[in-house]
């Protein structure tokens, strides 16, 4: 290096002053510090000062030095490519010289800085980094070894892909065996780092690790009862991941592993117990689950049930022992999670941002705010595990669980009773058949628990009852539905916010199950929901929109009565007028209005114009902002496209509800031009929503769509890619609707789409996402096919095209016949269409050619076509 860089004393004082001020709690001070930091970034050696304070200025207190390093880390993240060479070299050498600082805080900060530089593509341009860190692992000095390991652990976490690629010289071939040597190190902290490093490479089945897999597993077993919780936690985490990728290696030891995990799930340290509990969740997804677990169920069940109680700390934080009427206290805005479209996977039911909790390594945001309960904890994990195991073992789980339930559900201590109600909800899906016998006495008991004096009991009871809603609705309404609904509506107006939220969500589930069974009670339901509008704080309002939207979906046109509209629309429109175009609360409100508009049909006419206009504006604004961002990314932020997506969806709802009444609105707006842009957006969700709207407008007012067909059809043709299943579904549906309207004029476009449509109809294995999105796939003797609207439209589209252009389909016709035969019960008019086409084709090619053609058919196909269509 050229002569060592030295700070200027005055500059140093200025920066220290800034670092001190930035620790002030005052927001305006914070803001001015931010601005000054931005200005200082224009000085090339500002970052030299920051590293100097971190590594050399031992006179300063550690938090200030660490903060200096974290500010430098943020600068590296934002501007590293603009650092002059001298500066980045100085920073790198300072980092490597100080990774063994005697202070754990400073070491960790240097480690964070190293991994941030490394992930800026610098692993390639800093070739000495990894060899140097690996060398330091062998240092006699504990601080040096620990600091180097800490940095390596962070690099393994942040740059796993690069480490295992050809970009570098396959460093893992050296690193992994090296890490394995440290599993037996005398320091628990270092043992823990070593496992954590190797753990980064399990899921990706990294070659270098797979070569040493047996040694790795042996080493894990050796550390199984380590006295250090962090080590036990990493051992559990490793075993959970190995279940997914190397079951073959674990199977011979499975009995012992299960016994071990049973112990660890009851570990004194909750973090260890939580990692161990994940094991049951993961095991339940494996085909061997039933075989390997069946003899352990009687031991595992009480362990999971026991983990489902609220911990003492939870009860303090949730104020569970205090009678809390908190409905008048405004929400803390940070607590409101972005939520979009209800999706329900098992883990999510138990509030799961499990893996995505830390989006970013914000070590500088210190520890999480202490009032927040971590989202994923032992209680939720145990409940989720019990749920998935109930789905694996079905009613066999009741043998060990029923005796426990009896004891819990009627227990005098509320904490224990509450956990029993959670257990009952968790097993609802898997053990439903076996539970039916007990529901006539349990449901009334639960309905009583809805008015328990403990808010946490009331809220969990809402959830558990929603899990049995399907059964409740299958019984005569006066027996259970009516009392349940009456009590749930009271809970929607509970004075505790957590209960309001649980009741509202449970009610939405009940609405989905009950559908039109709710019609007799509509006035009473609307009364409650509208009253809740005036009562709810911010977060629960968002859930209330959902309950109203679901109600509209469930009762449909029964909502279209003047007195109901009078109750419901004013508060919704008041909110609508109150919210600005930039407010994310528009999402759930627009979603809700979309359902309401579809249900109310002509009843929505008085409100449609301003709603329509605003949606078009939202789309236009978002598109304009997208253009600006594309042309000048530094000047303009990328817009949040969700605004455009929900606006398009609401326009679809309007088109569906208003039918040809929407014609005038479309005529007076540029919506088709906007749709043309949306249909070509990079983001699949935008395209998906714009194709849905295209289909709905085609049905409602084709005269306005028709002039654009020549522009739209090629775009539709390029979106028939079943990898993006929802986009493909909606594009298919739109083509079907257009074909029906166009009839013979469809001729010029047939070539663009016919081949893809026939392929879609004949996909033998519906892609995995399709199965996930539809949940139920009916297998026919011939093939997996979805008897649903998209397929219906694809067929209609094809039928129209074939009738326009029978010659164009000859080579695909056998596939068409096969697909037709595999559809068990098409709608009547579609069946007629099929018949016409088959006979038309037969007449067109002549008896003799048809004979030659149909001789290629497999026998079952011939038989079905003859039976259904007489050909």
C-alpha positions in Angstrom: 0.0 0.0 0.0 1.1 3.6 -0.5 1.5 5.7 2.6 -1.1 5.1 5.2 -4.2 7.4 5.1 -4.6 9.7 8.0 -7.8 11.5 9.1 -7.9 15.2 9.5 -8.6 16.1 13.1 -11.4 18.6 12.5 -13.2 16.2 10.0 -12.9 13.4 12.6 -14.5 15.6 15.3 -17.3 16.5 13.0 -18.1 12.8 12.2 -18.0 11.8 15.9 -20.4 14.6 16.7 -22.7 13.3 14.0 -22.5 9.7 15.3 -23.4 11.0 18.8 -26.4 12.9 17.5 -27.6 10.0 15.5 -28.2 8.1 18.8 -30.6 10.8 20.0 -34.3 9.7 20.3 -35.5 13.0 18.8 -36.9 12.5 15.3 -35.9 15.9 13.9 -32.3 15.4 15.1 -32.4 12.0 13.3 -33.7 13.7 10.1 -30.9 16.3 10.0 -28.3 13.6 10.7 -29.7 11.7 7.7 -29.3 14.7 5.5 -25.8 15.4 6.6 -24.8 11.8 6.0 -26.1 12.1 2.5 -24.0 15.3 1.9 -20.9 13.7 3.3 -21.2 10.8 0.8 -20.0 13.3 -1.8 -16.6 13.4 -0.2 -14.4 10.5 -1.5 -12.7 9.8 1.8 -15.8 10.0 4.1 -15.9 6.2 4.2 -12.2 6.2 5.3 -13.2 8.1 8.3 -16.0 5.7 9.1 -13.7 2.6 8.9 -11.1 4.5 11.0 -13.6 5.1 13.8 -14.6 1.5 13.7 -11.2 -0.1 13.7 -8.7 2.4 15.0 -10.3 4.8 17.3 -10.2 2.7 20.5 -10.7 5.7 22.7 -14.4 5.9 21.6 -17.2 3.8 23.2 -18.1 0.6 21.4 -21.7 1.5 20.4 -20.4 4.6 18.6 -17.7 2.7 16.8 -20.1 -0.1 15.8 -22.6 2.5 14.5 -19.8 4.0 12.4 -19.3 0.6 10.8 -23.0 0.1 10.2 -23.3 3.5 8.4 -20.4 2.4 6.3 -22.2 -0.9 5.6 -25.2 1.1 4.3 -22.9 3.2 2.1 -21.3 0.0 0.7 -24.8 -1.3 0.0 -25.8 1.9 -1.8 -22.7 3.3 -3.5 -19.9 0.7 -3.4 -19.4 0.9 -7.2 -18.5 4.6 -6.8 -15.8 4.1 -4.1 -12.4 5.2 -5.4 -9.9 2.3 -5.5 -7.8 3.6 -2.7 -10.8 3.8 -0.4 -12.1 0.3 -1.0 -8.6 -1.2 -0.6 -8.2 0.7 2.7 -11.5 -0.6 4.0 -10.7 -4.2 2.9 -7.3 -4.3 4.6 -8.7 -2.7 7.8 -11.5 -5.3 7.9 -9.1 -8.2 7.6 -6.7 -6.7 10.2 -9.5 -6.2 12.8 -11.7 -9.2 12.4 -10.1 -10.4 15.7 -10.9 -7.3 17.7 -11.3 -8.0 21.4 -14.8 -6.7 21.5 -17.6 -9.1 20.3 -19.6 -6.1 19.1 -16.8 -4.7 16.9 -15.9 -8.2 15.6 -19.5 -8.7 14.5 -19.7 -5.3 12.9 -16.5 -6.0 10.9 -18.1 -9.3 9.9 -21.2 -7.6 8.6 -19.1 -5.2 6.7 -17.1 -8.0 5.1 -20.1 -9.9 4.0 -21.7 -6.8 2.6 -18.6 -6.0 0.5 -18.5 -9.7 -0.6 -22.1 -9.8 -1.7 -21.5 -6.7 -3.8 -19.9 -9.0 -6.4 -16.6 -8.6 -4.6 -15.9 -12.3 -3.8 -14.5 -12.4 -7.3 -12.5 -9.2 -6.9 -11.2 -10.0 -3.4 -9.5 -13.3 -4.0 -7.5 -13.3 -0.8 -10.6 -13.0 1.4 -11.7 -16.6 1.8 -8.2 -18.1 2.0 -7.3 -15.5 4.6 -10.4 -16.1 6.8 -9.9 -19.9 6.6 -6.3 -19.4 7.7 -7.4 -17.3 10.6 -9.6 -20.1 11.8 -6.5 -21.9 12.9 -5.3 -19.0 15.0 -4.4 -19.7 18.6 -6.2 -16.5 19.6 -9.9 -17.1 20.4 -11.0 -13.7 19.3 -9.4 -14.1 15.9 -10.9 -17.5 15.3 -14.4 -16.4 16.5 -14.3 -13.2 14.4 -13.2 -15.1 11.3 -15.9 -17.7 11.8 -18.5 -15.1 12.4 -17.6 -13.4 9.1 -17.6 -16.8 7.3 -21.0 -17.7 8.6 -22.4 -14.4 7.3 -20.7 -14.9 3.9 -22.1 -18.5 3.7 -25.6 -17.1 4.5 -25.4 -14.2 2.0 -23.5 -15.7 -0.8 -24.2 -19.5 -0.8 -25.0 -19.6 -4.5 -21.8 -17.9 -5.6 -19.7 -20.0 -3.3 -21.1 -23.1 -5.0 -20.6 -21.9 -8.6 -17.9 -21.9 -11.2 -17.4 -18.1 -10.7 -14.9 -18.9 -8.0 -12.5 -21.8 -7.9 -15.0 -24.1 -6.0 -13.8 -22.9 -2.5 -16.3 -25.1 -0.7 -14.2 -28.2 -1.6 -11.7 -26.8 0.9 -14.1 -24.9 3.2 -16.6 -27.6 4.1 -14.1 -30.2 5.3 -12.4 -27.4 7.2 -15.7 -26.5 8.9 -16.4 -30.1 9.8 -13.1 -30.2 11.8 -14.4 -27.5 14.1 -17.6 -29.4 15.2 -15.5 -30.7 18.1 -13.9 -27.4 19.1 -13.8 -26.6 22.8 -15.6 -23.3 22.4 -19.4 -23.6 22.1 -19.6 -20.4 20.1 -17.2 -21.8 17.5 -19.0 -25.2 17.4 -22.1 -23.3 16.7 -20.6 -21.2 13.9 -19.2 -24.4 12.3 -22.6 -26.1 12.1 -24.3 -22.9 11.0 -21.8 -22.5 8.1 -22.4 -26.1 6.9 -26.2 -25.8 7.3 -26.3 -23.2 4.5 -25.4 -25.9 2.0 -27.9 -28.6 2.8 -31.0 -27.5 1.0 -29.1 -26.8 -2.2 -27.6 -30.3 -2.0 -24.1 -28.8 -2.6 -21.7 -31.4 -4.0 -18.9 -30.6 -1.6 -21.2 -31.3 1.3 -22.8 -34.4 -0.2 -19.4 -36.0 -0.5 -19.0 -35.7 3.3 -22.6 -36.3 4.2 -21.9 -39.3 6.4 -19.2 -37.5 8.4 -21.5 -34.5 8.8 -24.4 -36.6 10.1 -22.0 -38.5 12.5 -20.7 -35.2 13.8 -24.3 -33.9 14.3 -25.1 -37.0 16.4 -22.0 -36.4 18.5 -23.2 -32.9 19.3 -26.8 -33.9 20.0 -26.7 -33.2 23.7 -24.3 -30.3 23.6 -24.6 -28.0 26.7 -24.8 -24.9 24.5 -28.4 -24.2 23.3 -27.2 -22.5 20.1 -25.4 -25.7 19.2 -28.5 -27.8 19.9 -30.6 -25.4 17.9 -28.2 -25.7 14.9 -28.2 -29.5 15.2 -32.0 -29.6 15.1 -32.1 -27.2 12.2 -29.6 -29.4 10.2 -31.7 -32.6 10.9 -34.9 -30.8 9.8 -33.3 -29.9 6.4 -31.7 -33.3 6.0 -35.2 -34.8 6.2 -36.0 -33.0 3.0 -32.9 -33.7 1.1 -31.2 -36.8 2.5 -34.0 -38.9 4.0 -32.0 -42.0 2.7 -29.2 -41.2 5.1 -31.5 -40.5 8.1 -33.8 -43.5 7.7 -31.5 -46.1 9.3 -31.3 -43.9 12.4 -34.9 -42.7 12.4 -36.0 -44.3 15.6 -33.3 -42.5 17.5 -33.7 -39.3 15.7 -37.4 -39.2 16.6 -36.7 -40.0 20.3 -34.1 -37.2 20.2 -36.5 -34.7 18.6 -39.1 -35.6 21.2 -36.6 -34.5 23.9 -35.6 -31.4 22.1 -39.2 -30.3 21.4 -39.4 -30.0 25.2 -36.0 -28.3 25.5 -35.7 -25.6 28.3 -34.6 -23.2 25.7 -37.6 -22.1 23.6 -35.4 -21.5 20.5 -34.2 -25.0 20.5 -37.7 -26.4 21.1 -39.0 -24.3 18.2 -36.3 -25.6 15.8 -37.1 -29.2 17.0 -40.8 -28.7 16.5 -40.2 -27.8 12.9 -39.1 -31.4 12.5 -42.7 -32.7 12.9 -44.0 -30.2 10.4 -41.4 -31.3 7.8 -41.7 -35.0 8.6 -45.5 -34.8 8.0 -44.8 -33.9 4.3 -42.6 -37.0 3.8 -44.2 -40.2 2.4 -42.5 -42.2 5.2 -44.2 -40.2 7.9 -46.9 -42.7 8.8 -44.6 -45.7 9.0 -41.9 -44.1 11.0 -44.1 -42.1 13.4 -47.0 -44.4 14.1 -45.3 -46.1 17.2 -44.4 -42.7 18.6 -47.8 -41.0 18.3 -48.8 -41.6 21.9 -45.6 -39.9 23.1 -45.5 -37.1 20.5 -49.2 -36.0 20.9 -48.9 -34.8 24.6 -45.6 -33.0 23.8 -47.2 -31.0 20.9 -50.4 -30.3 23.0 -48.2 -29.1 25.8 -46.4 -26.7 23.5 -49.7 -25.1 22.5 -50.2 -23.3 25.8 -49.4 -19.6 25.9 -46.0 -19.1 27.6 -45.9 -16.8 30.7 -44.1 -14.1 28.7 -46.8 -14.2 26.0 -49.5 -13.7 28.5 -47.7 -10.7 30.0 -47.2 -9.2 26.5 -50.7 -10.0 25.3 -52.1 -8.6 28.6 -54.0 -11.9 28.8 -54.6 -11.6 32.5 -55.8 -8.0 32.4 -59.4 -7.4 31.3 -58.6 -5.2 28.4 -61.1 -3.1 26.5 -58.6 -1.7 24.1 -60.9 -0.9 21.2 -60.6 2.9 21.7 -56.8 2.8 21.5 -55.5 3.6 17.9 -53.4 0.9 16.3 -49.6 1.1 16.1 -49.1 1.5 12.4 -46.0 -0.8 12.4 -48.2 -3.7 13.5 -50.3 -3.6 10.4 -49.0 -6.2 8.0 -49.5 -5.8 4.3 -52.1 -8.3 3.5 -53.3 -9.2 0.0 -55.8 -11.8 -1.2 -56.5 -14.4 1.4 -54.4 -17.5 0.8 -54.4 -20.4 3.3 -51.6 -22.8 3.8 -51.3 -24.7 7.0 -48.5 -22.7 8.4 -50.1 -19.4 7.4 -53.2 -20.3 9.4 -51.0 -20.2 12.4 -49.9 -16.7 11.5 -46.9 -17.7 9.7 -44.3 -15.4 8.2 -42.0 -18.2 9.2 -39.1 -17.9 6.9 -39.6 -14.4 5.7 -39.4 -12.6 9.0 -36.1 -10.9 8.3 -36.1 -9.5 4.8 -33.0 -7.7 5.3 -30.0 -7.9 7.6 -30.9 -4.9 9.6 -28.6 -5.5 12.5 -28.6 -1.8 12.9 -32.3 -1.8 13.8 -31.1 -3.3 17.1 -33.4 -5.8 18.6 -37.0 -6.0 17.6 -39.4 -3.9 19.6 -40.1 -5.8 22.8 -43.8 -5.5 22.7 -44.1 -7.5 19.6 -44.6 -11.2 20.0 -42.4 -13.0 17.5 -44.8 -14.2 14.8 -43.6 -17.8 14.7 -43.2 -19.4 18.1 -43.5 -22.8 19.8 -47.2 -22.5 20.3 -47.9 -21.8 16.6 -45.4 -24.3 15.4 -46.9 -27.0 17.7 -50.4 -26.2 16.5 -49.3 -26.3 12.8 -47.6 -29.6 13.4 -50.6 -31.1 15.1 -52.7 -29.9 12.1 -50.5 -31.6 9.5 -50.2 -34.8 11.5 -54.0 -34.9 11.9 -54.1 -34.8 8.1 -51.6 -37.7 7.8 -53.0 -40.0 10.6 -56.7 -38.9 10.3 -58.8 -40.5 13.0 -55.9 -42.6 14.3 -54.8 -39.4 16.0 -57.9 -39.3 18.1 -56.9 -42.3 20.2 -54.1 -40.4 22.0 -55.7 -37.0 21.7 -59.3 -37.4 23.0 -58.4 -38.2 26.6 -56.2 -35.1 26.6 -59.0 -33.0 25.1 -61.5 -34.0 27.7 -59.1 -32.8 30.4 -58.2 -29.5 28.7 -61.5 -28.2 27.3 -63.3 -28.1 30.7 -60.2 -27.1 32.8 -60.8 -24.4 35.4 -57.5 -22.6 34.5 -58.1 -20.4 31.4 -54.6 -20.9 29.9 -55.1 -24.6 29.8 -58.7 -24.4 28.6 -57.5 -22.0 25.9 -54.9 -24.5 24.6 -57.5 -27.2 24.5 -59.7 -25.0 22.2 -56.7 -24.5 20.0 -56.0 -28.2 19.9 -59.6 -28.8 18.9 -59.3 -26.3 16.0 -56.0 -27.7 14.9 -57.3 -31.3 14.4 -60.5 -30.2 12.8 -59.5 -30.7 9.2 -57.7 -34.1 9.6 -59.9 -35.7 12.2 -63.3 -34.3 11.0 -64.9 -37.7 10.4 -64.0 -39.0 13.9 -65.0 -35.8 15.6 -68.5 -35.7 14.2 -69.8 -37.9 17.0 -68.6 -35.4 19.6 -69.7 -32.1 17.8 -73.3 -32.0 19.0 -72.0 -31.5 22.6 -68.8 -29.6 21.7 -70.3 -26.9 19.5 -72.7 -25.6 22.1 -69.8 -25.7 24.6 -67.7 -23.6 22.3 -70.5 -21.2 21.6 -70.6 -20.6 25.3 -66.9 -20.1 25.4 -67.4 -17.2 23.0 -68.6 -15.2 26.0 -65.7 -16.2 28.3 -64.4 -13.4 30.4 -60.9 -13.9 29.1 -60.3 -12.2 25.7 -57.8 -14.8 24.6 -60.3 -17.5 25.2 -62.9 -15.6 23.2 -60.6 -15.0 20.3 -59.3 -18.6 20.0 -62.8 -19.9 20.2 -63.8 -17.8 17.1 -61.1 -19.5 15.2 -61.8 -23.1 16.3 -65.5 -22.7 15.5 -64.7 -21.4 12.0 -62.8 -24.7 11.5 -66.0 -26.6 12.1 -68.2 -24.2 10.1 -68.7 -26.8 7.3 -70.3 -29.2 9.7 -72.4 -26.5 11.4 -73.8 -25.4 8.1 -74.7 -29.1 7.2 -77.1 -29.3 10.2 -80.6 -27.8 10.4 -79.9 -24.0 10.7 -81.8 -23.5 14.0 -79.7 -26.1 15.8 -76.2 -24.6 15.5 -75.9 -22.1 12.8 -78.3 -19.6 14.3 -76.8 -19.6 17.8 -73.3 -19.6 16.4 -74.0 -16.7 14.1 -75.7 -14.7 16.9 -72.8 -15.0 19.2 -70.1 -14.4 16.5 -71.9 -11.2 15.5 -71.7 -10.1 19.2 -67.9 -10.9 19.1 -67.5 -8.8 16.0 -68.5 -5.9 18.3 -66.4 -7.1 21.2 -64.5 -4.4 23.1 -61.2 -6.2 22.6 -59.4 -5.7 19.3 -57.9 -9.1 19.1 -61.4 -10.7 19.6 -62.9 -8.4 16.9 -60.2 -9.5 14.5 -60.7 -13.2 15.2 -64.5 -12.9 15.0 -64.4 -11.1 11.8 -62.1 -13.6 10.1 -64.2 -16.5 11.5 -67.4 -14.9 10.2 -65.9 -14.6 6.8 -65.2 -18.4 6.8 -68.7 -19.0 8.0 -70.1 -16.9 5.2 -68.1 -18.9 2.6 -69.5 -22.2 4.0 -73.1 -21.0 4.6 -73.6 -19.0 1.3 -77.3 -18.4 0.8 -78.2 -20.0 4.2 -77.4 -16.5 5.5 -80.1 -14.8 3.4 -82.8 -14.8 6.2 -80.4 -13.1 8.6 -79.0 -10.5 6.2 -80.6 -7.5 7.9 -79.2 -8.5 11.2 -75.7 -9.3 9.8 -75.5 -6.0 7.9 -76.6 -4.1 11.0 -73.6 -5.6 12.9 -71.0 -5.1 10.1 -72.1 -1.5 9.5 -72.0 -0.7 13.2 -68.4 -2.2 13.3 -67.4 0.4 10.8 -67.9 3.2 13.3 -66.2 1.2 16.1 -63.1 -0.3 14.4 -59.5 0.9 14.5 -57.4 0.8 11.4 -56.1 -2.8 11.4 -59.5 -4.4 11.9 -61.2 -2.2 9.4 -59.1 -4.0 6.8 -60.5 -7.4 8.0 -64.0 -6.0 8.1 -63.8 -5.1 4.3 -62.9 -8.8 3.8 -66.0 -10.0 5.8 -68.3 -7.6 3.8 -66.8 -8.7 0.4 -67.1 -12.4 1.4 -70.7 -11.8 2.4 -71.5 -10.3 -1.0 -69.8 -13.3 -2.7 -71.8 -15.7 -0.6 -75.3 -14.3 -0.9 -74.9 -12.7 -4.4 -78.0 -11.0 -5.8 -79.9 -11.4 -2.5 -78.0 -8.4 -1.4 -79.7 -6.3 -4.1 -82.5 -4.9 -2.0 -82.9 -1.1 -1.5 -82.9 -1.4 2.4 -79.6 -3.4 2.3 -78.0 -1.1 -0.2 -79.0 1.9 2.0 -77.3 0.3 5.0 -74.1 -0.9 3.3 -73.1 1.6 0.7 -72.9 4.9 2.6 -70.1 3.8 5.0 -68.2 2.1 2.1 -68.5 5.2 -0.1 -67.5 7.5 2.9 -64.3 5.5 3.3 -63.8 5.5 -0.5 -63.9 9.3 -0.5 -61.7 9.6 2.6 -58.8 7.5 1.2 -56.2 9.1 -1.1 -55.0 7.4 -4.3 -51.7 6.5 -2.6 -53.2 4.8 0.4 -52.7 1.1 0.5 -56.0 0.7 2.4 -57.6 1.1 -1.0 -56.6 -2.5 -1.8 -59.0 -4.3 0.6 -61.6 -1.6 0.0 -61.5 -2.0 -3.8 -61.5 -5.8 -3.4 -64.6 -5.5 -1.2 -66.4 -3.1 -3.6 -65.6 -5.5 -6.4 -67.6 -8.3 -4.7 -70.3 -5.8 -3.7 -70.7 -4.5 -7.2 -70.9 -8.0 -8.7 -73.5 -9.0 -6.1 -75.6 -5.8 -6.3 -75.7 -5.8 -10.2 -78.1 -3.0 -11.2 -78.3 -2.0 -7.5 -74.8 -0.6 -7.9 -75.7 1.8 -10.7 -76.1 4.9 -8.6 -72.5 4.5 -7.4 -70.8 3.2 -10.5 -69.6 6.3 -12.2 -67.2 7.8 -9.6 -66.0 4.2 -8.8 -65.4 3.5 -12.5 -63.6 6.8 -13.0 -61.3 6.4 -10.1 -60.3 2.9 -11.1 -59.4 4.1 -14.6 -57.4 6.9 -13.1 -55.5 4.5 -10.8 -54.6 2.4 -13.8 -53.5 5.4 -15.8 -51.5 6.9 -12.9 -49.7 3.6 -12.3 -48.9 3.1 -16.0 -47.6 6.7 -16.3 -45.4 6.2 -13.2 -44.1 3.0 -14.7 -43.1 4.8 -17.9 -41.3 7.5 -15.9 -39.4 4.9 -13.8 -38.4 3.0 -16.9 -37.0 6.1 -18.7 -35.4 7.7 -15.6 -34.9 5.1 -12.8 -32.8 7.5 -10.7 -35.4 10.2 -10.8 -38.6 8.2 -10.3 -39.5 5.4 -8.1 -41.1 2.3 -9.5 -44.9 2.4 -8.7 -46.7 -0.1 -6.6 -48.5 -2.1 -9.3 -51.0 -3.5 -6.8 -53.0 -0.3 -7.2 -53.4 -1.1 -10.9 -54.2 -4.8 -10.2 -57.0 -4.1 -7.7 -58.4 -1.4 -9.9 -58.5 -3.7 -12.9 -60.2 -6.3 -10.7 -62.8 -3.9 -9.5 -63.5 -2.8 -13.1 -64.1 -6.6 -13.8 -66.5 -6.7 -10.9 -68.4 -3.7 -12.3 -68.5 -5.2 -15.8 -69.8 -8.4 -14.4 -72.4 -6.8 -12.1 -73.6 -4.1 -14.4 -73.5 -6.0 -17.7 -74.5 -3.8 -20.6 -75.1 -0.9 -18.3 -71.3 -0.4 -18.3 -71.4 0.4 -22.0 -71.7 4.2 -21.6 -68.8 4.4 -19.1 -66.5 2.4 -21.4 -67.5 4.6 -24.3 -66.5 7.7 -22.5 -63.1 6.5 -21.2 -59.8 5.3 -22.6 -59.9 2.0 -20.8 -59.2 -0.1 -23.9 -56.0 1.8 -24.6 -54.9 1.3 -21.0 -55.7 -2.4 -21.2 -53.6 -2.7 -24.3 -50.6 -1.5 -22.1 -51.6 -3.7 -19.1 -51.8 -6.8 -21.3 -48.2 -6.3 -22.1 -46.9 -5.5 -18.6 -43.9 -7.4 -17.3 -45.7 -8.4 -14.2 -47.8 -11.6 -14.6 -50.5 -10.5 -12.1 -51.1 -7.3 -14.1 -51.6 -9.3 -17.3 -53.8 -11.8 -15.4 -56.2 -9.1 -14.2 -56.3 -7.3 -17.6 -57.3 -10.6 -19.4 -60.1 -11.1 -16.8 -61.3 -7.6 -17.6 -61.1 -8.2 -21.3 -63.3 -11.3 -20.9 -65.8 -9.4 -18.8 -66.0 -6.4 -21.2 -66.3 -8.8 -24.1 -69.5 -10.2 -22.5 -70.8 -6.8 -21.4 -70.1 -4.5 -24.4 -68.4 -6.2 -27.2 -69.0 -3.3 -29.6 -66.2 -1.4 -27.8 -63.9 -4.3 -27.7 -64.3 -5.4 -31.3 -62.2 -2.6 -32.9 -59.2 -3.7 -30.8 -59.4 -7.4 -31.5 -56.7 -7.3 -34.1 -54.3 -5.7 -31.6 -55.4 -8.0 -28.7 -55.3 -11.4 -30.2 -51.6 -11.7 -30.8 -51.0 -10.7 -27.2 -53.5 -13.3 -26.0 -51.7 -15.9 -28.1 -48.3 -15.2 -26.5 -49.8 -15.6 -23.0 -51.0 -19.2 -23.4 -48.1 -20.5 -21.4 -49.3 -23.0 -18.8 -46.2 -22.2 -16.6 -48.0 -19.1 -15.5 -51.2 -20.8 -14.8 -53.5 -18.0 -13.8 -52.4 -15.8 -16.7 -53.0 -18.7 -19.0 -56.4 -19.4 -17.5 -57.6 -15.9 -17.9 -56.2 -15.5 -21.4 -57.9 -18.8 -22.4 -61.1 -17.6 -21.0 -60.9 -14.3 -22.8 -60.3 -16.0 -26.1 -63.3 -18.2 -25.5 -65.5 -15.2 -24.8 -64.2 -13.4 -27.9 -64.7 -16.4 -30.2 -68.3 -16.7 -29.1 -68.9 -13.0 -30.0 -66.9 -13.1 -33.2 -68.3 -16.3 -34.8 -67.1 -16.6 -38.4 -65.0 -13.4 -38.1 -62.6 -15.3 -35.9 -61.1 -16.8 -39.0 -57.9 -14.6 -39.3 -56.9 -15.3 -35.7 -57.3 -19.0 -35.5 -53.7 -19.8 -36.4 -52.4 -17.6 -33.5 -54.1 -19.5 -30.7 -55.6 -22.8 -31.8 -52.5 -24.9 -31.4 -51.7 -23.7 -27.9 -55.4 -24.1 -26.8 -55.5 -27.7 -28.0 -52.2 -28.3 -26.1 -53.7 -26.7 -22.9 -56.8 -28.9 -23.1 -54.6 -31.9 -23.5 -52.0 -31.3 -20.8 -51.8 -34.8 -19.3 -50.3 -33.6 -16.1 -51.8 -30.4 -14.8 -48.8 -28.4 -13.5 -48.2 -28.4 -9.8 -49.4 -24.9 -9.5 -52.7 -25.8 -11.1 -53.3 -28.4 -8.5 -52.4 -26.0 -5.8 -54.7 -23.3 -7.2 -57.7 -25.5 -7.7 -57.3 -27.9 -4.8 -59.6 -30.5 -6.3 -58.8 -32.2 -9.6 -61.2 -34.7 -10.8 -59.5 -37.7 -12.5 -61.5 -39.2 -15.3 -60.6 -42.6 -16.7 -58.8 -40.8 -19.4 -57.0 -37.8 -18.0 -56.8 -35.1 -15.3 -59.1 -32.4 -16.4 -60.6 -29.4 -14.6 -64.3 -29.3 -15.2 -64.5 -25.6 -14.9 -65.0 -22.2 -16.5 -61.5 -21.8 -18.1 -61.7 -25.2 -19.7 -65.3 -24.5 -20.7 -64.1 -21.3 -22.4 -61.1 -23.0 -24.0 -63.5 -25.6 -25.5 -66.0 -23.0 -26.7 -63.2 -21.0 -28.3 -61.9 -24.1 -30.1 -65.4 -25.1 -31.2 -66.0 -21.7 -32.7 -62.7 -21.8 -34.4 -63.2 -25.3 -35.8 -66.5 -24.4 -37.1 -64.9 -21.4 -38.9 -62.0 -23.4 -40.2 -62.4 -27.2 -40.1 -59.4 -27.8 -42.3 -57.0 -26.1 -40.0 -57.5 -28.6 -37.3 -57.0 -31.9 -39.0 -53.6 -32.8 -37.5 -54.8 -31.8 -34.0 -58.3 -33.4 -34.3 -57.5 -36.7 -32.6 -56.4 -34.6 -29.6 -59.6 -32.7 -29.8 -61.6 -35.9 -29.8 -59.7 -37.3 -26.9 -60.2 -34.1 -24.9 -63.9 -34.1 -25.7 -64.3 -37.7 -24.6 -62.5 -37.0 -21.3 -65.0 -34.3 -20.3 -67.5 -36.0 -18.1 -70.3 -33.5 -17.9 -70.1 -30.4 -20.1 -72.9 -27.9 -20.1 -75.7 -28.9 -22.5 -75.0 -26.3 -25.2 -71.4 -27.3 -25.2 -72.2 -30.9 -25.6 -74.4 -29.9 -28.6 -71.4 -28.0 -30.0 -69.2 -31.0 -29.6 -71.7 -33.2 -31.4 -72.1 -30.8 -34.2 -68.3 -30.5 -34.7 -67.7 -34.3 -34.6 -70.5 -34.9 -37.1 -69.5 -32.0 -39.2 -65.9 -33.2 -39.4 -67.1 -36.7 -40.2 -69.3 -35.5 -43.1 -66.5 -33.2 -44.3 -63.8 -35.9 -44.6 -66.3 -38.6 -45.8 -67.2 -42.0 -44.3 -64.1 -43.7 -45.6 -61.5 -41.2 -44.4 -63.3 -41.0 -41.0 -63.0 -44.8 -40.7 -59.2 -44.6 -41.4 -58.9 -41.7 -39.0 -60.9 -43.2 -36.2 -59.0 -46.5 -36.5 -56.0 -44.7 -34.9 -58.1 -44.0 -31.8 -57.5 -46.1 -28.7 -60.4 -48.3 -27.9 -61.8 -46.5 -24.8 -61.9 -43.3 -26.8 -63.8 -44.9 -29.7 -66.3 -46.4 -27.2 -66.9 -43.1 -25.4 -67.4 -41.1 -28.6 -69.8 -43.6 -29.9 -71.7 -43.7 -26.6 -71.9 -39.9 -26.0 -72.0 -38.5 -29.5 -72.9 -41.3 -31.8 -69.9 -41.1 -34.0 
